[in-house]
């Protein structure tokens, strides 16, 4: 399995190289191999004696034929891998910064010190709402008041005490706590403002 994985990576590495570079590198490797083989054969018959310039020329051409494919195939892929790693690192750092900025903006929108504090308060409100639904209707007044105390304390700008909603009807009428708080309001198709009233069943 490991060998097959290495073969698959090598095949992907080769096929991801541009076709012109592959052909050019193949030709250079074949020429370099021929020069190396011919040079060894000529060295075996002592032909190089007295041909110092040809020795240097053949050596340079052989090195060139092997060096250029190495630069095109190996070093270029290493450079691309390094560039990809830098881009990935920059993207990760940017994502971390965006998450940090989002958390700070979210914490500023409510009366909390952090998103963890916001999560704890929302869980507490969810538990209060669950208990409120389980209580009989005559006993819901106190639980409703506790829930809306938590709800109003969570908002960044809950308004004066006279405008703080204390029950579901007041919450549905108080559009300032919703879209109108940000300069917008929810409207029905006929142009009239609408509010959805929610109350625990």
PEFENQUI-V511044 format. One record per pair of residues at least 24 apart in sequence whose ideal C-beta (glycine too) atoms are under 6 Angstrom apart, sorted by the first residue. I is the first residue (numbers start at 1). J is the second residue. D is the distance in whole Angstrom. If there is no record, write none. Layout:
i | j | d
I | J | D
I | J | D
This chain:
i | j | d
21 | 72 | 5
25 | 69 | 4
25 | 72 | 6
25 | 73 | 6
28 | 65 | 5
28 | 68 | 5
28 | 69 | 5
29 | 69 | 5
31 | 65 | 5
32 | 62 | 5
32 | 65 | 3
32 | 66 | 5
35 | 61 | 6
35 | 62 | 4
36 | 62 | 5
109 | 156 | 6
110 | 154 | 5
110 | 156 | 6
111 | 156 | 6
121 | 154 | 6
125 | 150 | 5
132 | 200 | 5
133 | 200 | 4
168 | 199 | 4
172 | 197 | 4
